[in-house]
Amino acid sequence: MNIAHLDDLDRIEMPDGFVWRPVRKHFGIQAFGANAYTPGANGRVIEEHTERILLHQEIYLVLRGRVRFTVGDEEHELGQGQLLFLRDPTLRRGAVAVSDDAAVLAIGGKPGEAHEISAWEYTFAASPDLRAGRYDEARRLLREGLEAKPGSPAILYDLACAEALAGDTDKALELLAEAIAKNESFREYAQTDEDFAAIRDDPRFPSSL
């Protein structure tokens, strides 16, 4: 048995403004995804996203405070102890804090299958180092992710970002091409991603379709 308080978990600030508290990673949970979120400076608690790729069903529990969820075109303000379940992975969802003390627990998994750790856990973990210019540490964390999830396009893409920012153009372009070969959506992301600003004029940079 393990016990921990939410506020004692790692506090990882994400570029979108929310704060990730890695519950699954802290406890080493393998059976399901579990993470907690608290608001960042802009009040965001849950980033806007869908589960189209992972096909996860998700349930959110407001641990404290009040939170306004947006699901599709609908808004729902929930307080402590209230639950929101999303069966449809294609629905876009996100949430902002209504009170400063807000905290949300998110649990998710794909019906009928063993849980697979999401690539974004590794990209989230590397994000603070990437944004702070600690490229060696960001690369180390992302390479650990590739060892755990070989060929993950999301991790390859973020590693390409790290290499571009660190000044290794050849490696960045190689990784970016590999990410796009596995998932074409990263081609369009790269066109406006500031991480690639220094290498976008290279003739080898992938063009938009």
C-alpha positions in Angstrom: 0.0 0.0 0.0 1.2 3.5 -0.8 -0.2 6.8 0.4 0.5 10.3 -0.9 -1.1 13.7 -0.8 -1.9 15.4 -4.1 0.2 18.5 -3.2 3.3 16.3 -2.5 3.3 14.9 -6.1 5.6 16.4 -8.7 4.3 19.7 -9.9 5.0 20.0 -13.7 3.9 23.3 -15.3 2.8 22.8 -18.9 3.0 25.4 -21.7 -0.8 25.5 -22.0 -1.0 26.8 -18.5 -2.2 23.8 -16.5 -0.1 21.9 -13.8 0.3 18.1 -14.3 0.5 15.9 -11.2 1.7 12.5 -12.4 -0.4 10.1 -10.2 0.1 6.9 -12.4 3.9 7.5 -12.6 4.2 8.2 -8.9 2.6 4.9 -7.8 3.8 2.9 -10.8 0.2 2.0 -11.8 0.0 -0.3 -14.8 -3.8 -1.2 -14.9 -5.2 2.3 -15.8 -4.2 5.9 -16.5 -4.5 8.2 -13.6 -3.4 11.8 -13.3 -4.3 14.9 -11.3 -4.4 18.5 -12.5 -4.3 21.9 -10.8 -4.6 25.3 -12.4 -1.7 27.3 -13.7 -1.3 31.0 -14.1 -4.0 31.3 -16.7 -6.5 29.2 -14.8 -6.5 26.2 -17.1 -6.9 22.8 -15.4 -7.4 20.3 -18.3 -6.0 21.0 -21.7 -8.4 21.0 -24.7 -8.1 17.6 -26.3 -9.9 14.5 -27.6 -9.0 10.8 -27.1 -9.3 10.0 -30.8 -5.9 8.4 -30.9 -5.8 6.5 -27.6 -9.6 5.8 -27.7 -9.7 6.2 -23.9 -12.9 6.6 -21.9 -12.3 9.1 -19.2 -13.8 10.1 -15.9 -13.0 13.3 -14.0 -13.4 13.8 -10.3 -13.2 17.3 -8.8 -11.1 16.8 -5.7 -11.6 20.4 -4.4 -12.7 23.8 -5.5 -14.9 24.4 -8.5 -14.1 23.7 -12.2 -15.9 24.6 -15.4 -15.7 21.8 -18.0 -16.3 22.4 -21.7 -17.4 19.2 -23.5 -18.2 19.8 -27.2 -20.4 22.8 -27.2 -21.6 22.3 -23.6 -20.3 23.8 -20.4 -20.7 22.2 -16.9 -19.5 23.7 -13.7 -18.7 21.1 -11.1 -17.8 21.2 -7.4 -16.0 19.0 -5.0 -17.0 15.4 -5.2 -18.8 15.7 -8.5 -17.9 13.4 -11.4 -17.9 13.8 -15.2 -17.7 10.6 -17.3 -17.0 10.8 -21.1 -17.7 7.6 -22.9 -17.1 9.0 -26.4 -13.3 9.5 -27.1 -14.0 11.8 -30.0 -15.6 14.5 -27.8 -13.4 17.6 -27.3 -13.0 18.4 -23.7 -11.1 20.8 -21.4 -11.6 22.7 -18.1 -10.7 25.9 -16.4 -10.7 26.6 -12.6 -13.5 28.7 -11.1 -11.7 28.7 -7.8 -7.9 29.0 -7.1 -7.8 25.8 -5.1 -9.3 23.6 -7.8 -7.9 20.1 -8.4 -9.1 17.4 -10.7 -8.3 13.7 -10.8 -8.6 12.1 -14.3 -8.8 8.3 -14.8 -8.9 6.7 -18.2 -8.4 3.6 -20.2 -9.4 1.8 -23.4 -12.3 -0.6 -22.9 -11.4 -4.3 -23.2 -7.7 -3.9 -23.4 -4.7 -3.8 -21.0 -3.7 -0.3 -20.3 -0.9 1.1 -22.4 1.1 4.0 -20.9 0.5 7.1 -23.0 3.3 8.8 -25.0 2.3 12.2 -23.6 3.4 11.2 -20.1 7.0 11.3 -21.4 6.5 14.5 -23.5 4.9 16.2 -20.6 7.7 15.2 -18.3 10.3 16.7 -20.7 8.4 19.9 -21.4 9.7 22.0 -18.5 13.4 21.2 -19.4 12.7 21.9 -23.1 11.1 25.3 -22.3 14.0 26.2 -19.9 16.7 25.3 -22.4 17.9 22.3 -20.6 18.1 20.3 -23.8 20.3 17.5 -22.6 17.8 16.6 -19.8 14.9 17.0 -22.2 16.5 14.6 -24.7 17.4 12.1 -21.9 13.7 12.0 -20.8 12.4 11.7 -24.3 14.9 8.9 -25.2 13.7 7.1 -22.1 10.2 7.4 -23.6 11.3 6.0 -26.9 12.8 3.0 -25.1 9.5 2.4 -23.4 7.4 3.2 -26.5 9.6 2.5 -29.6 8.6 4.4 -32.7 6.1 6.7 -30.9 5.5 9.6 -33.3 4.7 12.0 -30.5 7.9 11.3 -28.7 9.9 11.4 -32.0 8.3 14.8 -32.8 9.2 16.3 -29.4 12.7 14.9 -29.6 13.0 16.6 -33.0 12.0 19.8 -31.3 14.7 19.3 -28.7 17.3 18.7 -31.3 16.3 21.7 -33.4 16.5 24.0 -30.3 19.8 22.5 -29.4 21.2 23.3 -32.8 21.4 19.8 -34.3 19.6 20.4 -37.6 20.4 17.0 -39.2 19.2 15.0 -36.2 16.1 17.2 -35.9 15.1 16.7 -39.5 15.7 13.0 -39.3 13.5 12.6 -36.3 10.8 14.9 -37.7 10.7 12.9 -40.9 10.4 9.7 -38.9 7.5 11.2 -36.8 5.7 12.3 -40.0 6.1 8.9 -41.6 4.3 7.4 -38.7 1.6 10.1 -38.3 1.0 12.7 -41.1 -0.7 15.1 -38.6 2.8 16.1 -37.4 3.6 17.6 -40.8 1.1 20.3 -40.3 2.0 20.9 -36.6 5.6 21.5 -37.7 4.7 24.3 -40.1 3.9 26.7 -37.3 5.8 25.2 -34.4 8.2 27.8 -33.1 10.6 25.1 -32.0 11.5 24.7 -35.7 11.9 28.4 -36.5 15.6 28.1 -36.9 15.5 25.2 -39.4 12.3 25.8 -41.3 14.2 27.4 -44.2 16.2 24.3 -44.7 15.3 22.8 -48.1 14.9 19.4 -46.3 12.2 20.7 -44.0 8.9 18.9 -44.8 6.5 21.1 -46.7 2.8 21.4 -46.0 0.5 19.2 -48.0 
